[in-house]
Amino acid sequence: MEKEWKEVFMTVHEYKIEIAKDILENEGISVVVMNQKDTAYKAFGEMYIYVQEENAERAVELLKNLKN
């Protein structure tokens, strides 16, 4: 991942990634989703959301309730 992108969210649940992506995009924040789930065994691996570094702090704040 390029230097100017920062990881702000990680989960094993695909539905949480979709919710997080929608929240951020609705706030005008560009999102990159990285899916590291195993293609044969969906129970293994994580999914990550990256945003541009200047939006990272705001993104973390917007997603803080989703982590619970």
PQR file with spaces between the fields and no chain letter, atoms N, CA, C, O and H, PARSE charges and radii, in Angstrom:
ATOM       1  N    MET     1       0.857   -1.179    0.000 -0.4000 1.5000
ATOM       2  CA   MET     1       0.000    0.000    0.000 -0.0000 2.0000
ATOM       3  C    MET     1       0.899    1.237    0.000  0.5500 1.7000
ATOM       4  O    MET     1       1.943    1.266    0.652 -0.5500 1.4000
ATOM       5  N    GLU     2       0.481    2.226   -0.725 -0.4000 1.5000
ATOM       6  CA   GLU     2       1.245    3.471   -0.818 -0.0000 2.0000
ATOM       7  C    GLU     2       1.370    4.146    0.546  0.5500 1.7000
ATOM       8  O    GLU     2       0.556    3.909    1.438 -0.5500 1.4000
ATOM       9  H    GLU     2      -0.367    2.202   -1.255  0.4000 1.0000
ATOM      10  N    LYS     3       2.383    4.982    0.701 -0.4000 1.5000
ATOM      11  CA   LYS     3       2.636    5.659    1.965 -0.0000 2.0000
ATOM      12  C    LYS     3       1.475    6.544    2.395  0.5500 1.7000
ATOM      13  O    LYS     3       1.190    6.650    3.588 -0.5500 1.4000
ATOM      14  H    LYS     3       3.044    5.174   -0.024  0.4000 1.0000
ATOM      15  N    GLU     4       0.807    7.173    1.453 -0.4000 1.5000
ATOM      16  CA   GLU     4      -0.219    8.143    1.817 -0.0000 2.0000
ATOM      17  C    GLU     4      -1.538    7.501    2.241  0.5500 1.7000
ATOM      18  O    GLU     4      -2.483    8.221    2.563 -0.5500 1.4000
ATOM      19  H    GLU     4       1.039    7.087    0.484  0.4000 1.0000
ATOM      20  N    TRP     5      -1.634    6.185    2.251 -0.4000 1.5000
ATOM      21  CA   TRP     5      -2.835    5.476    2.699 -0.0000 2.0000
ATOM      22  C    TRP     5      -2.565    4.840    4.053  0.5500 1.7000
ATOM      23  O    TRP     5      -1.470    4.337    4.304 -0.5500 1.4000
ATOM      24  H    TRP     5      -0.866    5.600    1.989  0.4000 1.0000
ATOM      25  N    LYS     6      -3.567    4.865    4.922 -0.4000 1.5000
ATOM      26  CA   LYS     6      -3.392    4.349    6.273 -0.0000 2.0000
ATOM      27  C    LYS     6      -4.548    3.415    6.623  0.5500 1.7000
ATOM      28  O    LYS     6      -5.705    3.694    6.308 -0.5500 1.4000
ATOM      29  H    LYS     6      -4.456    5.273    4.718  0.4000 1.0000
ATOM      30  N    GLU     7      -4.216    2.307    7.279 -0.4000 1.5000
ATOM      31  CA   GLU     7      -5.240    1.364    7.728 -0.0000 2.0000
ATOM      32  C    GLU     7      -6.014    1.981    8.893  0.5500 1.7000
ATOM      33  O    GLU     7      -5.420    2.460    9.859 -0.5500 1.4000
ATOM      34  H    GLU     7      -3.277    2.081    7.535  0.4000 1.0000
ATOM      35  N    VAL     8      -7.349    1.964    8.793 -0.4000 1.5000
ATOM      36  CA   VAL     8      -8.176    2.535    9.860 -0.0000 2.0000
ATOM      37  C    VAL     8      -9.171    1.544   10.439  0.5500 1.7000
ATOM      38  O    VAL     8      -9.800    1.818   11.462 -0.5500 1.4000
ATOM      39  H    VAL     8      -7.832    1.574    8.008  0.4000 1.0000
ATOM      40  N    PHE     9      -9.318    0.391    9.790 -0.4000 1.5000
ATOM      41  CA   PHE     9     -10.312   -0.573   10.267 -0.0000 2.0000
ATOM      42  C    PHE     9      -9.928   -1.970    9.799  0.5500 1.7000
ATOM      43  O    PHE     9      -9.455   -2.152    8.677 -0.5500 1.4000
ATOM      44  H    PHE     9      -8.807    0.168    8.960  0.4000 1.0000
ATOM      45  N    MET    10     -10.138   -2.968   10.681 -0.4000 1.5000
ATOM      46  CA   MET    10      -9.861   -4.358   10.354 -0.0000 2.0000
ATOM      47  C    MET    10     -10.934   -5.217   10.988  0.5500 1.7000
ATOM      48  O    MET    10     -11.341   -4.982   12.126 -0.5500 1.4000
ATOM      49  H    MET    10     -10.522   -2.821   11.592  0.4000 1.0000
ATOM      50  N    THR    11     -11.392   -6.216   10.247 -0.4000 1.5000
ATOM      51  CA   THR    11     -12.389   -7.142   10.764 -0.0000 2.0000
ATOM      52  C    THR    11     -12.334   -8.445    9.971  0.5500 1.7000
ATOM      53  O    THR    11     -11.753   -8.508    8.887 -0.5500 1.4000
ATOM      54  H    THR    11     -11.062   -6.407    9.322  0.4000 1.0000
ATOM      55  N    VAL    12     -12.942   -9.467   10.527 -0.4000 1.5000
ATOM      56  CA   VAL    12     -13.092  -10.733    9.805 -0.0000 2.0000
ATOM      57  C    VAL    12     -14.497  -10.834    9.213  0.5500 1.7000
ATOM      58  O    VAL    12     -14.798  -11.778    8.482 -0.5500 1.4000
ATOM      59  H    VAL    12     -13.414   -9.416   11.408  0.4000 1.0000
ATOM      60  N    HIS    13     -15.355   -9.863    9.528 -0.4000 1.5000
ATOM      61  CA   HIS    13     -16.751   -9.896    9.096 -0.0000 2.0000
ATOM      62  C    HIS    13     -16.978   -9.015    7.871  0.5500 1.7000
ATOM      63  O    HIS    13     -16.750   -7.806    7.910 -0.5500 1.4000
ATOM      64  H    HIS    13     -15.110   -9.096   10.121  0.4000 1.0000
ATOM      65  N    GLU    14     -17.428   -9.634    6.789 -0.4000 1.5000
ATOM      66  CA   GLU    14     -17.643   -8.897    5.551 -0.0000 2.0000
ATOM      67  C    GLU    14     -18.725   -7.825    5.708  0.5500 1.7000
ATOM      68  O    GLU    14     -18.610   -6.745    5.128 -0.5500 1.4000
ATOM      69  H    GLU    14     -17.614  -10.616    6.757  0.4000 1.0000
ATOM      70  N    TYR    15     -19.769   -8.112    6.481 -0.4000 1.5000
ATOM      71  CA   TYR    15     -20.837   -7.125    6.649 -0.0000 2.0000
ATOM      72  C    TYR    15     -20.334   -5.859    7.343  0.5500 1.7000
ATOM      73  O    TYR    15     -20.808   -4.764    7.041 -0.5500 1.4000
ATOM      74  H    TYR    15     -19.862   -8.989    6.951  0.4000 1.0000
ATOM      75  N    LYS    16     -19.380   -5.992    8.267 -0.4000 1.5000
ATOM      76  CA   LYS    16     -18.834   -4.815    8.955 -0.0000 2.0000
ATOM      77  C    LYS    16     -17.993   -3.965    7.999  0.5500 1.7000
ATOM      78  O    LYS    16     -17.983   -2.738    8.095 -0.5500 1.4000
ATOM      79  H    LYS    16     -18.995   -6.882    8.512  0.4000 1.0000
ATOM      80  N    ILE    17     -17.298   -4.617    7.091 -0.4000 1.5000
ATOM      81  CA   ILE    17     -16.519   -3.874    6.094 -0.0000 2.0000
ATOM      82  C    ILE    17     -17.455   -3.057    5.220  0.5500 1.7000
ATOM      83  O    ILE    17     -17.176   -1.896    4.923 -0.5500 1.4000
ATOM      84  H    ILE    17     -17.305   -5.614    7.013  0.4000 1.0000
ATOM      85  N    GLU    18     -18.563   -3.656    4.806 -0.4000 1.5000
ATOM      86  CA   GLU    18     -19.525   -2.940    3.960 -0.0000 2.0000
ATOM      87  C    GLU    18     -20.133   -1.748    4.693  0.5500 1.7000
ATOM      88  O    GLU    18     -20.291   -0.677    4.108 -0.5500 1.4000
ATOM      89  H    GLU    18     -18.790   -4.599    5.047  0.4000 1.0000
ATOM      90  N    ILE    19     -20.472   -1.927    5.964 -0.4000 1.5000
ATOM      91  CA   ILE    19     -21.022   -0.831    6.763 -0.0000 2.0000
ATOM      92  C    ILE    19     -19.986    0.285    6.903  0.5500 1.7000
ATOM      93  O    ILE    19     -20.299    1.458    6.702 -0.5500 1.4000
ATOM      94  H    ILE    19     -20.343   -2.797    6.439  0.4000 1.0000
ATOM      95  N    ALA    20     -18.753   -0.086    7.247 -0.4000 1.5000
ATOM      96  CA   ALA    20     -17.679    0.896    7.419 -0.0000 2.0000
ATOM      97  C    ALA    20     -17.430    1.655    6.117  0.5500 1.7000
ATOM      98  O    ALA    20     -17.272    2.876    6.127 -0.5500 1.4000
ATOM      99  H    ALA    20     -18.498   -1.039    7.411  0.4000 1.0000
ATOM     100  N    LYS    21     -17.396    0.945    5.019 -0.4000 1.5000
ATOM     101  CA   LYS    21     -17.179    1.566    3.712 -0.0000 2.0000
ATOM     102  C    LYS    21     -18.286    2.565    3.409  0.5500 1.7000
ATOM     103  O    LYS    21     -18.008    3.674    2.953 -0.5500 1.4000
ATOM     104  H    LYS    21     -17.525   -0.047    5.011  0.4000 1.0000
ATOM     105  N    ASP    22     -19.532    2.189    3.656 -0.4000 1.5000
ATOM     106  CA   ASP    22     -20.661    3.086    3.408 -0.0000 2.0000
ATOM     107  C    ASP    22     -20.587    4.334    4.282  0.5500 1.7000
ATOM     108  O    ASP    22     -20.832    5.442    3.804 -0.5500 1.4000
ATOM     109  H    ASP    22     -19.758    1.288    4.027  0.4000 1.0000
ATOM     110  N    ILE    23     -20.253    4.159    5.554 -0.4000 1.5000
ATOM     111  CA   ILE    23     -20.141    5.299    6.475 -0.0000 2.0000
ATOM     112  C    ILE    23     -19.110    6.292    5.956  0.5500 1.7000
ATOM     113  O    ILE    23     -19.375    7.492    5.881 -0.5500 1.4000
ATOM     114  H    ILE    23     -20.055    3.259    5.942  0.4000 1.0000
ATOM     115  N    LEU    24     -17.942    5.789    5.603 -0.4000 1.5000
ATOM     116  CA   LEU    24     -16.865    6.669    5.157 -0.0000 2.0000
ATOM     117  C    LEU    24     -17.173    7.325    3.814  0.5500 1.7000
ATOM     118  O    LEU    24     -16.937    8.521    3.642 -0.5500 1.4000
ATOM     119  H    LEU    24     -17.727    4.814    5.664  0.4000 1.0000
ATOM     120  N    GLU    25     -17.687    6.567    2.877 -0.4000 1.5000
ATOM     121  CA   GLU    25     -17.999    7.130    1.564 -0.0000 2.0000
ATOM     122  C    GLU    25     -19.115    8.169    1.662  0.5500 1.7000
ATOM     123  O    GLU    25     -19.100    9.155    0.925 -0.5500 1.4000
ATOM     124  H    GLU    25     -17.878    5.595    3.017  0.4000 1.0000
ATOM     125  N    ASN    26     -20.074    7.967    2.550 -0.4000 1.5000
ATOM     126  CA   ASN    26     -21.137    8.952    2.749 -0.0000 2.0000
ATOM     127  C    ASN    26     -20.603   10.261    3.334  0.5500 1.7000
ATOM     128  O    ASN    26     -21.237   11.308    3.202 -0.5500 1.4000
ATOM     129  H    ASN    26     -20.086    7.166    3.148  0.4000 1.0000
ATOM     130  N    GLU    27     -19.449   10.197    3.972 -0.4000 1.5000
ATOM     131  CA   GLU    27     -18.791   11.392    4.514 -0.0000 2.0000
ATOM     132  C    GLU    27     -17.778   11.976    3.532  0.5500 1.7000
ATOM     133  O    GLU    27     -17.058   12.917    3.866 -0.5500 1.4000
ATOM     134  H    GLU    27     -18.934    9.347    4.079  0.4000 1.0000
ATOM     135  N    GLY    28     -17.723   11.421    2.330 -0.4000 1.5000
ATOM     136  CA   GLY    28     -16.829   11.941    1.302 -0.0000 2.0000
ATOM     137  C    GLY    28     -15.394   11.463    1.412  0.5500 1.7000
ATOM     138  O    GLY    28     -14.492   12.079    0.844 -0.5500 1.4000
ATOM     139  H    GLY    28     -18.308   10.656    2.060  0.4000 1.0000
ATOM     140  N    ILE    29     -15.171   10.382    2.131 -0.4000 1.5000
ATOM     141  CA   ILE    29     -13.820    9.841    2.316 -0.0000 2.0000
ATOM     142  C    ILE    29     -13.610    8.677    1.350  0.5500 1.7000
ATOM     143  O    ILE    29     -14.394    7.728    1.338 -0.5500 1.4000
ATOM     144  H    ILE    29     -15.903    9.882    2.593  0.4000 1.0000
ATOM     145  N    SER    30     -12.564    8.751    0.552 -0.4000 1.5000
ATOM     146  CA   SER    30     -12.228    7.665   -0.372 -0.0000 2.0000
ATOM     147  C    SER    30     -11.713    6.470    0.406  0.5500 1.7000
ATOM     148  O    SER    30     -10.961    6.618    1.369 -0.5500 1.4000
ATOM     149  H    SER    30     -11.928    9.522    0.563  0.4000 1.0000
ATOM     150  N    VAL    31     -12.126    5.278   -0.022 -0.4000 1.5000
ATOM     151  CA   VAL    31     -11.839    4.045    0.712 -0.0000 2.0000
ATOM     152  C    VAL    31     -11.225    3.006   -0.215  0.5500 1.7000
ATOM     153  O    VAL    31     -11.622    2.874   -1.372 -0.5500 1.4000
ATOM     154  H    VAL    31     -12.737    5.158   -0.804  0.4000 1.0000
ATOM     155  N    VAL    32     -10.251    2.270    0.313 -0.4000 1.5000
ATOM     156  CA   VAL    32      -9.725    1.086   -0.363 -0.0000 2.0000
ATOM     157  C    VAL    32      -9.928   -0.084    0.588  0.5500 1.7000
ATOM     158  O    VAL    32      -9.509   -0.037    1.745 -0.5500 1.4000
ATOM     159  H    VAL    32      -9.929    2.377    1.254  0.4000 1.0000
ATOM     160  N    VAL    33     -10.577   -1.138    0.089 -0.4000 1.5000
ATOM     161  CA   VAL    33     -10.793   -2.345    0.881 -0.0000 2.0000
ATOM     162  C    VAL    33      -9.795   -3.391    0.422  0.5500 1.7000
ATOM     163  O    VAL    33      -9.679   -3.675   -0.770 -0.5500 1.4000
ATOM     164  H    VAL    33     -10.917   -1.176   -0.851  0.4000 1.0000
ATOM     165  N    MET    34      -9.075   -3.960    1.380 -0.4000 1.5000
ATOM     166  CA   MET    34      -8.135   -5.032    1.081 -0.0000 2.0000
ATOM     167  C    MET    34      -8.659   -6.306    1.738  0.5500 1.7000
ATOM     168  O    MET    34      -8.796   -6.384    2.959 -0.5500 1.4000
ATOM     169  H    MET    34      -9.169   -3.729    2.349  0.4000 1.0000
ATOM     170  N    ASN    35      -8.943   -7.285    0.917 -0.4000 1.5000
ATOM     171  CA   ASN    35      -9.492   -8.548    1.397 -0.0000 2.0000
ATOM     172  C    ASN    35      -8.377   -9.580    1.446  0.5500 1.7000
ATOM     173  O    ASN    35      -7.846   -9.989    0.413 -0.5500 1.4000
ATOM     174  H    ASN    35      -8.832   -7.222   -0.075  0.4000 1.0000
ATOM     175  N    GLN    36      -8.030   -9.995    2.654 -0.4000 1.5000
ATOM     176  CA   GLN    36      -6.977  -10.992    2.854 -0.0000 2.0000
ATOM     177  C    GLN    36      -7.555  -12.347    3.264  0.5500 1.7000
ATOM     178  O    GLN    36      -6.840  -13.208    3.777 -0.5500 1.4000
ATOM     179  H    GLN    36      -8.461   -9.662    3.493  0.4000 1.0000
ATOM     180  N    LYS    37      -8.862  -12.525    3.031 -0.4000 1.5000
ATOM     181  CA   LYS    37      -9.496  -13.794    3.382 -0.0000 2.0000
ATOM     182  C    LYS    37      -9.020  -14.894    2.443  0.5500 1.7000
ATOM     183  O    LYS    37      -8.802  -14.665    1.253 -0.5500 1.4000
ATOM     184  H    LYS    37      -9.443  -11.825    2.615  0.4000 1.0000
ATOM     185  N    ASP    38      -8.865  -16.064    2.984 -0.4000 1.5000
ATOM     186  CA   ASP    38      -8.488  -17.235    2.205 -0.0000 2.0000
ATOM     187  C    ASP    38      -9.617  -17.564    1.239  0.5500 1.7000
ATOM     188  O    ASP    38     -10.779  -17.604    1.645 -0.5500 1.4000
ATOM     189  H    ASP    38      -9.042  -16.250    3.950  0.4000 1.0000
ATOM     190  N    THR    39      -9.306  -17.794   -0.008 -0.4000 1.5000
ATOM     191  CA   THR    39     -10.357  -18.061   -0.993 -0.0000 2.0000
ATOM     192  C    THR    39     -10.975  -19.446   -0.838  0.5500 1.7000
ATOM     193  O    THR    39     -12.119  -19.654   -1.241 -0.5500 1.4000
ATOM     194  H    THR    39      -8.363  -17.761   -0.338  0.4000 1.0000
ATOM     195  N    ALA    40     -10.254  -20.379   -0.273 -0.4000 1.5000
ATOM     196  CA   ALA    40     -10.787  -21.728   -0.090 -0.0000 2.0000
ATOM     197  C    ALA    40     -11.535  -21.871    1.233  0.5500 1.7000
ATOM     198  O    ALA    40     -12.540  -22.579    1.310 -0.5500 1.4000
ATOM     199  H    ALA    40      -9.324  -20.210    0.055  0.4000 1.0000
ATOM     200  N    TYR    41     -11.045  -21.202    2.264 -0.4000 1.5000
ATOM     201  CA   TYR    41     -11.633  -21.303    3.597 -0.0000 2.0000
ATOM     202  C    TYR    41     -11.979  -19.901    4.079  0.5500 1.7000
ATOM     203  O    TYR    41     -11.124  -19.209    4.632 -0.5500 1.4000
ATOM     204  H    TYR    41     -10.229  -20.627    2.201  0.4000 1.0000
ATOM     205  N    LYS    42     -13.202  -19.479    3.878 -0.4000 1.5000
ATOM     206  CA   LYS    42     -13.621  -18.109    4.206 -0.0000 2.0000
ATOM     207  C    LYS    42     -13.504  -17.775    5.690  0.5500 1.7000
ATOM     208  O    LYS    42     -13.588  -16.605    6.065 -0.5500 1.4000
ATOM     209  H    LYS    42     -13.897  -20.041    3.428  0.4000 1.0000
ATOM     210  N    ALA    43     -13.315  -18.776    6.533 -0.4000 1.5000
ATOM     211  CA   ALA    43     -13.211  -18.531    7.974 -0.0000 2.0000
ATOM     212  C    ALA    43     -11.843  -17.972    8.368  0.5500 1.7000
ATOM     213  O    ALA    43     -11.667  -17.526    9.502 -0.5500 1.4000
ATOM     214  H    ALA    43     -13.247  -19.726    6.228  0.4000 1.0000
ATOM     215  N    PHE    44     -10.886  -17.990    7.462 -0.4000 1.5000
ATOM     216  CA   PHE    44      -9.530  -17.540    7.768 -0.0000 2.0000
ATOM     217  C    PHE    44      -9.203  -16.244    7.040  0.5500 1.7000
ATOM     218  O    PHE    44      -9.491  -16.094    5.853 -0.5500 1.4000
ATOM     219  H    PHE    44     -11.030  -18.352    6.541  0.4000 1.0000
ATOM     220  N    GLY    45      -8.606  -15.325    7.758 -0.4000 1.5000
ATOM     221  CA   GLY    45      -8.153  -14.080    7.142 -0.0000 2.0000
ATOM     222  C    GLY    45      -8.965  -12.876    7.575  0.5500 1.7000
ATOM     223  O    GLY    45     -10.039  -13.006    8.163 -0.5500 1.4000
ATOM     224  H    GLY    45      -8.373  -15.447    8.723  0.4000 1.0000
ATOM     225  N    GLU    46      -8.440  -11.718    7.277 -0.4000 1.5000
ATOM     226  CA   GLU    46      -9.050  -10.459    7.662 -0.0000 2.0000
ATOM     227  C    GLU    46      -9.317   -9.588    6.451  0.5500 1.7000
ATOM     228  O    GLU    46      -8.819   -9.837    5.353 -0.5500 1.4000
ATOM     229  H    GLU    46      -7.568  -11.612    6.799  0.4000 1.0000
ATOM     230  N    MET    47     -10.116   -8.562    6.685 -0.4000 1.5000
ATOM     231  CA   MET    47     -10.383   -7.537    5.684 -0.0000 2.0000
ATOM     232  C    MET    47     -10.005   -6.201    6.308  0.5500 1.7000
ATOM     233  O    MET    47     -10.221   -5.980    7.500 -0.5500 1.4000
ATOM     234  H    MET    47     -10.520   -8.360    7.578  0.4000 1.0000
ATOM     235  N    TYR    48      -9.441   -5.314    5.499 -0.4000 1.5000
ATOM     236  CA   TYR    48      -8.931   -4.037    5.989 -0.0000 2.0000
ATOM     237  C    TYR    48      -9.515   -2.890    5.180  0.5500 1.7000
ATOM     238  O    TYR    48      -9.813   -3.033    3.994 -0.5500 1.4000
ATOM     239  H    TYR    48      -9.266   -5.494    4.531  0.4000 1.0000
ATOM     240  N    ILE    49      -9.674   -1.742    5.848 -0.4000 1.5000
ATOM     241  CA   ILE    49     -10.048   -0.512    5.158 -0.0000 2.0000
ATOM     242  C    ILE    49      -8.897    0.471    5.309  0.5500 1.7000
ATOM     243  O    ILE    49      -8.378    0.694    6.403 -0.5500 1.4000
ATOM     244  H    ILE    49      -9.432   -1.626    6.811  0.4000 1.0000
ATOM     245  N    TYR    50      -8.514    1.050    4.174 -0.4000 1.5000
ATOM     246  CA   TYR    50      -7.479    2.074    4.130 -0.0000 2.0000
ATOM     247  C    TYR    50      -8.097    3.368    3.621  0.5500 1.7000
ATOM     248  O    TYR    50      -8.958    3.357    2.740 -0.5500 1.4000
ATOM     249  H    TYR    50      -8.935    0.868    3.285  0.4000 1.0000
ATOM     250  N    VAL    51      -7.648    4.476    4.186 -0.4000 1.5000
ATOM     251  CA   VAL    51      -8.046    5.803    3.711 -0.0000 2.0000
ATOM     252  C    VAL    51      -6.784    6.638    3.540  0.5500 1.7000
ATOM     253  O    VAL    51      -5.716    6.281    4.037 -0.5500 1.4000
ATOM     254  H    VAL    51      -6.949    4.485    4.901  0.4000 1.0000
ATOM     255  N    GLN    52      -6.922    7.744    2.835 -0.4000 1.5000
ATOM     256  CA   GLN    52      -5.775    8.626    2.682 -0.0000 2.0000
ATOM     257  C    GLN    52      -5.402    9.190    4.047  0.5500 1.7000
ATOM     258  O    GLN    52      -6.260    9.447    4.892 -0.5500 1.4000
ATOM     259  H    GLN    52      -7.789    8.034    2.431  0.4000 1.0000
ATOM     260  N    GLU    53      -4.116    9.373    4.238 -0.4000 1.5000
ATOM     261  CA   GLU    53      -3.580    9.746    5.544 -0.0000 2.0000
ATOM     262  C    GLU    53      -4.255   10.975    6.151  0.5500 1.7000
ATOM     263  O    GLU    53      -4.473   11.019    7.361 -0.5500 1.4000
ATOM     264  H    GLU    53      -3.419    9.165    3.553  0.4000 1.0000
ATOM     265  N    GLU    54      -4.586   11.971    5.334 -0.4000 1.5000
ATOM     266  CA   GLU    54      -5.193   13.184    5.881 -0.0000 2.0000
ATOM     267  C    GLU    54      -6.619   12.953    6.405  0.5500 1.7000
ATOM     268  O    GLU    54      -7.147   13.782    7.147 -0.5500 1.4000
ATOM     269  H    GLU    54      -4.409   11.936    4.350  0.4000 1.0000
ATOM     270  N    ASN    55      -7.243   11.829    6.020 -0.4000 1.5000
ATOM     271  CA   ASN    55      -8.592   11.496    6.490 -0.0000 2.0000
ATOM     272  C    ASN    55      -8.600   10.429    7.586  0.5500 1.7000
ATOM     273  O    ASN    55      -9.664   10.064    8.085 -0.5500 1.4000
ATOM     274  H    ASN    55      -6.814   11.156    5.417  0.4000 1.0000
ATOM     275  N    ALA    56      -7.442    9.938    7.955 -0.4000 1.5000
ATOM     276  CA   ALA    56      -7.359    8.793    8.871 -0.0000 2.0000
ATOM     277  C    ALA    56      -7.966    9.087   10.241  0.5500 1.7000
ATOM     278  O    ALA    56      -8.727    8.275   10.766 -0.5500 1.4000
ATOM     279  H    ALA    56      -6.578   10.234    7.549  0.4000 1.0000
ATOM     280  N    GLU    57      -7.641   10.224   10.815 -0.4000 1.5000
ATOM     281  CA   GLU    57      -8.145   10.545   12.150 -0.0000 2.0000
ATOM     282  C    GLU    57      -9.673   10.636   12.153  0.5500 1.7000
ATOM     283  O    GLU    57     -10.335   10.101   13.043 -0.5500 1.4000
ATOM     284  H    GLU    57      -7.022   10.884   10.389  0.4000 1.0000
ATOM     285  N    ARG    58     -10.211   11.306   11.165 -0.4000 1.5000
ATOM     286  CA   ARG    58     -11.669   11.445   11.052 -0.0000 2.0000
ATOM     287  C    ARG    58     -12.321   10.094   10.823  0.5500 1.7000
ATOM     288  O    ARG    58     -13.369    9.808   11.403 -0.5500 1.4000
ATOM     289  H    ARG    58      -9.673   11.740   10.442  0.4000 1.0000
ATOM     290  N    ALA    59     -11.721    9.260    9.990 -0.4000 1.5000
ATOM     291  CA   ALA    59     -12.261    7.934    9.699 -0.0000 2.0000
ATOM     292  C    ALA    59     -12.302    7.067   10.947  0.5500 1.7000
ATOM     293  O    ALA    59     -13.295    6.382   11.192 -0.5500 1.4000
ATOM     294  H    ALA    59     -10.870    9.492    9.519  0.4000 1.0000
ATOM     295  N    VAL    60     -11.247    7.088   11.729 -0.4000 1.5000
ATOM     296  CA   VAL    60     -11.207    6.307   12.972 -0.0000 2.0000
ATOM     297  C    VAL    60     -12.329    6.762   13.899  0.5500 1.7000
ATOM     298  O    VAL    60     -13.003    5.938   14.516 -0.5500 1.4000
ATOM     299  H    VAL    60     -10.440    7.644   11.530  0.4000 1.0000
ATOM     300  N    GLU    61     -12.525    8.066   13.996 -0.4000 1.5000
ATOM     301  CA   GLU    61     -13.586    8.609   14.850 -0.0000 2.0000
ATOM     302  C    GLU    61     -14.968    8.157   14.354  0.5500 1.7000
ATOM     303  O    GLU    61     -15.822    7.789   15.161 -0.5500 1.4000
ATOM     304  H    GLU    61     -11.977    8.736   13.495  0.4000 1.0000
ATOM     305  N    LEU    62     -15.189    8.185   13.051 -0.4000 1.5000
ATOM     306  CA   LEU    62     -16.475    7.774   12.488 -0.0000 2.0000
ATOM     307  C    LEU    62     -16.755    6.291   12.708  0.5500 1.7000
ATOM     308  O    LEU    62     -17.911    5.886   12.832 -0.5500 1.4000
ATOM     309  H    LEU    62     -14.496    8.484   12.395  0.4000 1.0000
ATOM     310  N    LEU    63     -15.700    5.485   12.757 -0.4000 1.5000
ATOM     311  CA   LEU    63     -15.871    4.033   12.850 -0.0000 2.0000
ATOM     312  C    LEU    63     -15.722    3.475   14.261  0.5500 1.7000
ATOM     313  O    LEU    63     -15.837    2.266   14.457 -0.5500 1.4000
ATOM     314  H    LEU    63     -14.761    5.814   12.657  0.4000 1.0000
ATOM     315  N    LYS    64     -15.470    4.327   15.237 -0.4000 1.5000
ATOM     316  CA   LYS    64     -15.172    3.832   16.581 -0.0000 2.0000
ATOM     317  C    LYS    64     -16.306    2.982   17.168  0.5500 1.7000
ATOM     318  O    LYS    64     -16.031    2.020   17.885 -0.5500 1.4000
ATOM     319  H    LYS    64     -15.376    5.309   15.078  0.4000 1.0000
ATOM     320  N    ASN    65     -17.548    3.306   16.889 -0.4000 1.5000
ATOM     321  CA   ASN    65     -18.662    2.524   17.436 -0.0000 2.0000
ATOM     322  C    ASN    65     -18.875    1.207   16.705  0.5500 1.7000
ATOM     323  O    ASN    65     -19.511    0.302   17.245 -0.5500 1.4000
ATOM     324  H    ASN    65     -17.771    4.088   16.307  0.4000 1.0000
ATOM     325  N    LEU    66     -18.367    1.085   15.511 -0.4000 1.5000
ATOM     326  CA   LEU    66     -18.513   -0.127   14.729 -0.0000 2.0000
ATOM     327  C    LEU    66     -17.616   -1.248   15.244  0.5500 1.7000
ATOM     328  O    LEU    66     -17.916   -2.422   15.028 -0.5500 1.4000
ATOM     329  H    LEU    66     -17.851    1.820   15.072  0.4000 1.0000
ATOM     330  N    LYS    67     -16.553   -0.916   15.900 -0.4000 1.5000
ATOM     331  CA   LYS    67     -15.610   -1.923   16.396 -0.0000 2.0000
ATOM     332  C    LYS    67     -16.170   -2.743   17.544  0.5500 1.7000
ATOM     333  O    LYS    67     -15.701   -3.854   17.790 -0.5500 1.4000
ATOM     334  H    LYS    67     -16.309    0.037   16.076  0.4000 1.0000
ATOM     335  N    ASN    68     -17.149   -2.229   18.239 -0.4000 1.5000
ATOM     336  CA   ASN    68     -17.719   -2.941   19.390 -0.0000 2.0000
ATOM     337  C    ASN    68     -18.643   -4.053   18.974  0.5500 1.7000
ATOM     338  O    ASN    68     -19.201   -4.744   19.826 -0.5500 1.4000
ATOM     339  H    ASN    68     -17.530   -1.326   18.039  0.4000 1.0000
